[in-house]
Amino acid sequence: MAIVIALLLAGCGSGDSASSVASSPSGATIEGDTDTGREMALEVQRYLLRNCALPGTLPIALREIPRRLRQSRLYRSYKRIIEGQEQMCGRIAAIEVENRRVTIRSDIEPAKEKAAGAAFCNLIAGSDVADEVGGHELQNLAGKTIVRCPPSNL
């Protein structure tokens, strides 16, 4: 069961539909405190384009899971991960890097901030950018910190 969920999660960011492009990280403002910082922000953007579950992913992803597995704890966890990614990834306004720390500003519904924050930390921990430094932040559009991620243990 865990393998099925892992395989489905790995394929969730590959949406190529025109509707995904309009609400993807591709429209985010990219900022860096140095040329290296700007390049890191671009790397994060490319990583998110490959790995984010964009709005509309959840119904497609859930259809792929056999009915007999839908009552499991892993299924509910998987569903929360996808919901958080949809919320965070589909509404990114800016990707910034300062002192090797990534900050993403996204238009997140207040009721979904916790799920979006967990999705952000999971995604950023999987990127090469997060390997050396902690303190990456997800913020709402007003600049309020939703989550500050701990250093990656990779």
Secondary structure as UniProt FT lines:
FT   HELIX           2..10
FT   TURN            11..13
FT   HELIX           18..22
FT   HELIX           25..27
FT   STRAND          29..32
FT   HELIX           35..51
FT   TURN            55..56
FT   HELIX           57..63
FT   HELIX           67..69
FT   TURN            70..71
FT   HELIX           73..89
FT   TURN            90..91
FT   STRAND          92..98
FT   TURN            99..100
FT   STRAND          101..106
FT   HELIX           110..112
FT   HELIX           113..125
FT   HELIX           128..131
FT   STRAND          137..139
FT   TURN            141..142
FT   STRAND          145..148
//
